[in-house]
Amino acid sequence: MTENDMKFKMALEERDRTALGQVPKSDLHNHAGRGGKAEDVSLHIKPRRDPFDSLNEMQVWFENSVKVHIPSGAEGFLRRVEAAFIQARRDNIKRLSLSFGLGDIVALKGLVGFSKTIDALKRKYIPESEFLPELALLRSDISEEEVDVVKDIISFGYFKSIDICGNEKAGSLDRYVGLYRFAREKHLILKAHVGEFGTARDVLEAVEKLELDEVHHGIAAASSLESMRFLRDNKIILNVCPTSNIMLKRVENYRCHPIRKLFDHGVPVTINTDDLLVFNASVSDEYMNLYDNNVFSAEELNHIRSSGLNAYGKYQDLMP
């Protein structure tokens, strides 16, 4: 047992959030423009307390309660991204995956300007941490022209993973198969948002069709023994965000969260923030919430913490 293992478990047992924040952790499911704390973006932002009825309601709230308090355009976006890096330093995130959309690249004047700007923030706030930028695509019927644009972005070599996010029912995954094969050839880690609003069958279909390495959310898999066995046997990691699931009414509370069932069936899981600026729960908060609600023991949570820090280990020989 390492010193950090002991510190982490003691911090949980003593309910010491300050000490918990000092122990190395990972955050592998974090949307960059929503990844920081409200007070680091604007003192006028008041965190949401009540759950949302839908993703659309969440987006409306974000526009009306967050973006109105910050500058528009690239300046406001960079303030929010900087807050994500500030929070990563505050919570001692040693392996950070921030996701960015195509529009974010455009806002920062293309790939060269984008990569230089984001790397400067990384060096300023978390110089010793592993940073894994992720390219996030909205789920829709992507055109051939858009596919070519994304291939050019992938070939630039900055992004370490690719994701499909948004409404799970917005379009077929068939149009992404060739693109994901190309991303695999370029050594990207393959991910997708699935099984948050969809079904266990949706999770299996996405993993098999796109040959995913990881799933963002994927909690619907807990309803199917077949799905859990498949994820376990193929070592497919689920990047779970408990507070996000509760705030979007996918789960009633922490005590009944399916992460417990997934863990018990051997499915690899990590614990992450998703949209900290919206859901107001840091990685340390997520661990403490699960511990306080008797979902996991301190030993089990430390195992998950260690898994997150080593989640990309099997890809190290593939990554450039």
Backbone torsions as a table, in degrees:
resi	resn	phi	psi	omega
1	MET	NA	129.4	-178.2
2	THR	-83.2	169.0	177.5
3	GLU	-62.3	-39.7	178.8
4	ASN	-66.1	-36.1	176.1
5	ASP	-58.7	-46.8	-178.6
6	MET	-66.0	-42.6	179.5
7	LYS	-62.8	-41.4	-178.7
8	PHE	-63.5	-49.2	-177.9
9	LYS	-65.5	-39.7	178.4
10	MET	-65.2	-39.7	179.3
11	ALA	-62.2	-40.6	176.7
12	LEU	-65.0	-48.0	-176.3
13	GLU	-63.8	-31.7	179.9
14	GLU	-95.4	3.6	-178.7
15	ARG	53.7	41.8	-177.3
16	ASP	-100.6	94.5	-176.8
17	ARG	-68.5	-30.8	177.8
18	THR	-64.4	-46.9	178.6
19	ALA	-66.0	-36.1	179.2
20	LEU	-63.2	-37.7	-179.6
21	GLY	-68.7	-16.0	-178.7
22	GLN	-88.2	-10.4	-178.0
23	VAL	-88.6	137.0	179.8
24	PRO	-58.6	136.0	180.0
25	LYS	-143.5	173.9	175.0
26	SER	-118.7	158.4	169.5
27	ASP	-139.7	102.8	-171.1
28	LEU	-107.8	4.3	177.2
29	HIS	-140.6	89.7	-173.2
30	ASN	-146.4	116.6	177.3
31	HIS	-81.0	115.3	-166.2
32	ALA	-52.7	-44.4	-177.0
33	GLY	-73.4	-2.4	179.4
34	ARG	-133.7	23.5	-169.8
35	GLY	-97.9	3.4	-178.3
36	GLY	-113.0	177.7	177.7
37	LYS	-83.9	150.6	-176.5
38	ALA	-57.8	-41.2	-176.2
39	GLU	-67.5	-18.9	177.2
40	ASP	-87.0	-9.4	178.1
41	VAL	-101.7	-52.4	178.8
42	SER	-162.9	136.1	179.1
43	LEU	-69.0	-11.3	-178.0
44	HIS	-85.6	-11.7	-177.7
45	ILE	-80.0	126.3	177.9
46	LYS	-105.9	118.8	-177.4
47	PRO	-56.5	143.9	178.4
48	ARG	-74.5	137.0	179.9
49	ARG	-107.5	-35.8	-175.6
50	ASP	-91.8	146.8	178.7
51	PRO	-62.9	157.2	176.3
52	PHE	-93.6	150.5	177.2
53	ASP	-83.5	-17.3	-177.3
54	SER	-165.8	167.6	173.9
55	LEU	-62.9	-35.6	179.3
56	ASN	-63.8	-42.8	178.1
57	GLU	-63.6	-37.8	177.2
58	MET	-62.1	-42.1	-179.8
59	GLN	-65.7	-41.1	178.2
60	VAL	-62.0	-44.0	178.6
61	TRP	-61.4	-41.5	-179.4
62	PHE	-61.9	-42.7	179.2
63	GLU	-65.5	-42.9	-172.2
64	ASN	-87.6	-20.4	-174.7
65	SER	-114.9	-13.9	-179.0
66	VAL	-118.1	-59.1	-171.4
67	LYS	-67.5	-23.0	178.6
68	VAL	-69.3	-16.8	-176.2
69	HIS	-98.3	2.8	-178.7
70	ILE	-132.0	161.5	178.9
71	PRO	-61.0	155.2	178.2
72	SER	-83.2	170.0	173.6
73	GLY	70.3	-153.3	-174.1
74	ALA	-61.7	-35.8	-178.7
75	GLU	-61.8	-46.1	179.0
76	GLY	-67.7	-40.2	178.1
77	PHE	-60.4	-45.1	-178.9
78	LEU	-66.7	-32.3	176.1
79	ARG	-63.5	-40.6	179.7
80	ARG	-70.0	-39.4	178.3
81	VAL	-67.8	-40.0	177.2
82	GLU	-59.7	-38.5	177.9
83	ALA	-61.6	-34.5	177.9
84	ALA	-64.7	-40.4	178.0
85	PHE	-70.7	-37.3	176.3
86	ILE	-60.1	-44.3	179.7
87	GLN	-66.5	-37.2	177.8
88	ALA	-61.3	-40.4	176.3
89	ARG	-66.5	-44.8	-178.2
90	ARG	-59.8	-38.9	-175.0
91	ASP	-99.1	11.4	177.4
92	ASN	53.0	51.6	177.0
93	ILE	-81.9	112.8	-176.0
94	LYS	-95.9	-12.3	173.2
95	ARG	-137.4	109.3	-172.2
96	LEU	-121.4	126.4	173.6
97	SER	-115.3	108.2	176.2
98	LEU	-103.2	135.0	179.9
99	SER	-101.8	142.3	-178.5
100	PHE	-130.9	145.0	178.1
101	GLY	-94.4	171.4	179.4
102	LEU	-61.2	-37.1	179.7
103	GLY	-64.5	-29.6	178.7
104	ASP	-66.9	-37.3	178.0
105	ILE	-65.5	-43.4	178.8
106	VAL	-62.3	-42.9	-177.4
107	ALA	-60.9	-29.6	-179.3
108	LEU	-101.6	27.2	170.0
109	LYS	67.4	35.8	174.0
110	GLY	98.3	175.4	-171.4
111	LEU	-62.1	-40.6	-178.0
112	VAL	-65.5	-50.0	178.6
113	GLY	-64.0	-41.2	179.2
114	PHE	-59.8	-53.9	-175.0
115	SER	-63.4	-40.1	178.9
116	LYS	-65.1	-41.1	-178.8
117	THR	-66.6	-46.4	-178.7
118	ILE	-68.2	-40.6	178.6
119	ASP	-63.8	-34.3	177.8
120	ALA	-63.6	-39.5	176.7
121	LEU	-66.4	-40.1	178.2
122	LYS	-60.7	-47.3	-178.9
123	ARG	-64.7	-33.7	-178.3
124	LYS	-70.6	-42.2	-170.1
125	TYR	-105.2	-37.4	-177.7
126	ILE	-134.3	60.6	-175.0
127	PRO	-62.1	-26.8	-177.0
128	GLU	-94.5	-3.8	-177.5
129	SER	-90.0	156.2	174.3
130	GLU	-84.7	123.6	-177.7
131	PHE	-111.2	126.7	-175.1
132	LEU	-125.3	83.4	-179.8
133	PRO	-63.1	140.0	-175.4
134	GLU	-121.7	135.2	177.0
135	LEU	-91.6	118.6	-177.2
136	ALA	-107.6	126.5	177.9
137	LEU	-109.2	142.0	175.2
138	LEU	-77.1	138.5	-178.5
139	ARG	-74.2	114.2	179.9
140	SER	-165.7	-178.2	176.4
141	ASP	-82.1	91.4	-175.9
142	ILE	-69.3	137.7	-178.2
143	SER	-83.0	164.5	178.5
144	GLU	-62.7	-37.2	178.1
145	GLU	-63.3	-41.3	178.9
146	GLU	-67.4	-36.4	176.7
147	VAL	-59.2	-43.9	179.6
148	ASP	-63.2	-39.6	177.7
149	VAL	-62.0	-45.2	-178.5
150	VAL	-65.7	-38.6	177.8
151	LYS	-61.7	-39.2	177.3
152	ASP	-63.5	-40.5	179.0
153	ILE	-64.5	-44.3	178.8
154	ILE	-61.3	-42.8	-177.3
155	SER	-66.0	-21.9	177.8
156	PHE	-60.2	-29.7	172.1
157	GLY	92.1	7.0	-177.5
158	TYR	-83.4	-41.3	-174.5
159	PHE	-81.1	141.7	-179.0
160	LYS	-101.7	-14.3	179.7
161	SER	-151.4	165.0	178.9
162	ILE	-132.5	145.4	-175.5
163	ASP	-140.3	152.7	169.7
164	ILE	-116.9	122.6	-176.1
165	CYS	-126.9	-179.3	-179.6
166	GLY	98.4	-161.7	-177.5
167	ASN	-61.7	118.3	-178.3
168	GLU	-63.4	-21.3	-178.3
169	LYS	-99.8	9.4	-172.2
170	ALA	-75.9	-17.3	-179.5
171	GLY	178.2	164.1	-179.3
172	SER	-72.6	150.2	176.2
173	LEU	-82.7	-7.2	-175.4
174	ASP	-58.1	-36.6	-176.6
175	ARG	-69.5	-12.0	-177.2
176	TYR	-99.2	-6.8	-173.7
177	VAL	-59.7	-51.0	-179.7
178	GLY	-62.7	-39.5	179.8
179	LEU	-64.4	-40.7	179.8
180	TYR	-69.6	-33.4	174.4
181	ARG	-64.4	-40.1	177.1
182	PHE	-63.5	-43.0	178.6
183	ALA	-61.9	-37.7	176.8
184	ARG	-62.6	-43.3	179.2
185	GLU	-60.9	-29.5	179.5
186	LYS	-91.5	10.5	172.5
187	HIS	71.8	25.1	174.3
188	LEU	-81.7	149.9	172.6
189	ILE	-81.1	132.2	-172.3
190	LEU	-99.5	123.5	-178.2
191	LYS	-134.9	165.6	171.6
192	ALA	-160.9	147.4	170.3
193	HIS	-75.7	117.9	178.4
194	VAL	-161.3	149.6	178.4
195	GLY	79.3	14.5	172.0
196	GLU	-89.4	-50.8	176.7
197	PHE	-107.7	-16.4	-178.0
198	GLY	-90.1	-156.7	-173.0
199	THR	-113.2	172.6	175.5
200	ALA	-61.4	-37.5	177.7
201	ARG	-63.4	-36.6	177.1
202	ASP	-61.7	-39.5	179.3
203	VAL	-62.8	-49.0	-179.7
204	LEU	-61.5	-43.4	-179.1
205	GLU	-61.0	-44.6	-179.1
206	ALA	-65.0	-44.0	-179.3
207	VAL	-62.7	-43.4	-177.9
208	GLU	-73.3	-41.7	-175.6
209	LYS	-70.0	-42.2	-176.0
210	LEU	-99.5	-2.9	-178.5
211	GLU	55.9	49.8	-175.5
212	LEU	-66.8	147.2	170.7
213	ASP	-92.9	-32.0	-176.2
214	GLU	-143.2	157.3	176.6
215	VAL	-125.9	129.3	171.5
216	HIS	-81.5	120.3	-174.3
217	HIS	80.7	-100.0	178.2
218	GLY	71.7	12.4	-172.2
219	ILE	-67.9	-20.2	177.8
220	ALA	-63.2	-20.0	179.3
221	ALA	-61.1	-21.9	-179.0
222	ALA	-65.0	-15.7	-179.9
223	SER	-84.3	-2.1	-175.0
224	SER	-135.5	119.3	176.7
225	LEU	-62.7	-36.9	178.8
226	GLU	-61.3	-45.3	-179.0
227	SER	-65.2	-43.6	-179.7
228	MET	-65.2	-39.7	177.0
229	ARG	-62.5	-41.4	180.0
230	PHE	-63.3	-46.2	179.9
231	LEU	-63.7	-41.8	178.7
232	ARG	-63.5	-50.3	-174.9
233	ASP	-66.5	-30.0	-178.9
234	ASN	-99.6	6.8	176.0
235	LYS	53.8	42.9	176.9
236	ILE	-83.9	120.8	-176.6
237	ILE	-83.4	134.3	172.6
238	LEU	-103.8	119.5	177.5
239	ASN	-91.6	97.4	-169.1
240	VAL	-95.6	143.6	-178.7
241	CYS	-129.0	86.6	-171.1
242	PRO	-56.7	-47.8	-177.1
243	THR	-66.3	-37.6	175.1
244	SER	-57.4	-44.5	-179.3
245	ASN	-62.7	-36.8	178.5
246	ILE	-72.2	-43.9	-177.7
247	MET	-69.1	-20.0	176.1
248	LEU	-103.8	14.5	174.2
249	LYS	60.4	31.6	173.4
250	ARG	-87.2	-23.1	-179.7
251	VAL	-139.0	142.2	-175.9
252	GLU	-71.8	-43.6	-178.1
253	ASN	-160.3	177.5	-178.4
254	TYR	-65.7	-39.0	-174.9
255	ARG	-59.7	-34.3	-177.1
256	CYS	-103.0	14.7	-178.4
257	HIS	-64.6	134.9	-176.8
258	PRO	-69.5	-4.4	177.4
259	ILE	-58.5	-31.5	178.0
260	ARG	-63.6	-46.3	-179.2
261	LYS	-66.7	-41.7	178.3
262	LEU	-60.6	-45.5	179.1
263	PHE	-61.5	-44.8	-179.1
264	ASP	-63.7	-25.9	179.4
265	HIS	-95.1	13.1	172.5
266	GLY	81.3	11.6	178.5
267	VAL	-77.0	128.1	177.9
268	PRO	-65.9	128.0	-179.6
269	VAL	-131.0	148.0	168.5
270	THR	-123.7	163.6	-177.5
271	ILE	-117.3	129.0	-168.3
272	ASN	-143.8	177.3	-173.5
273	THR	-99.6	-31.9	-176.2
274	ASP	71.5	-85.7	-179.3
275	ASP	-132.4	81.6	-176.3
276	LEU	-59.0	-37.0	-179.1
277	LEU	-63.6	-25.0	179.8
278	VAL	-94.9	-47.1	-170.3
279	PHE	-94.4	-12.1	170.6
280	ASN	60.3	41.1	176.9
281	ALA	-138.2	116.2	177.5
282	SER	-75.8	173.7	175.7
283	VAL	-60.4	-44.2	177.8
284	SER	-60.7	-40.3	176.8
285	ASP	-60.0	-41.9	-179.0
286	GLU	-61.6	-45.0	178.2
287	TYR	-62.7	-44.1	-178.8
288	MET	-66.4	-38.8	179.0
289	ASN	-62.2	-42.5	179.8
290	LEU	-68.0	-35.1	178.5
291	TYR	-71.9	-46.6	-178.1
292	ASP	-62.8	-28.1	-179.6
293	ASN	-96.2	14.7	174.5
294	ASN	58.7	32.2	176.1
295	VAL	-78.2	-42.0	179.8
296	PHE	-136.0	156.9	170.3
297	SER	-81.3	167.8	176.5
298	ALA	-61.4	-38.0	179.1
299	GLU	-63.5	-43.9	-179.7
300	GLU	-66.4	-41.4	179.1
301	LEU	-66.1	-34.3	177.1
302	ASN	-67.2	-35.4	175.4
303	HIS	-62.0	-43.2	178.5
304	ILE	-65.6	-41.4	177.5
305	ARG	-58.2	-47.0	179.9
306	SER	-64.0	-37.2	178.8
307	SER	-63.3	-40.1	178.6
308	GLY	-64.2	-37.5	-180.0
309	LEU	-70.9	-20.8	-179.2
310	ASN	-114.9	15.3	-172.3
311	ALA	-62.1	-26.8	-177.5
312	TYR	-100.3	8.4	-176.1
313	GLY	-56.0	-39.7	-176.5
314	LYS	-73.4	-7.9	-179.6
315	TYR	-103.5	-2.9	-172.6
316	GLN	-59.5	-33.6	-179.3
317	ASP	-77.7	-11.1	178.8
318	LEU	-96.3	-31.2	-173.9
319	MET	-74.2	134.8	-178.9
320	PRO	-67.0	NA	NA
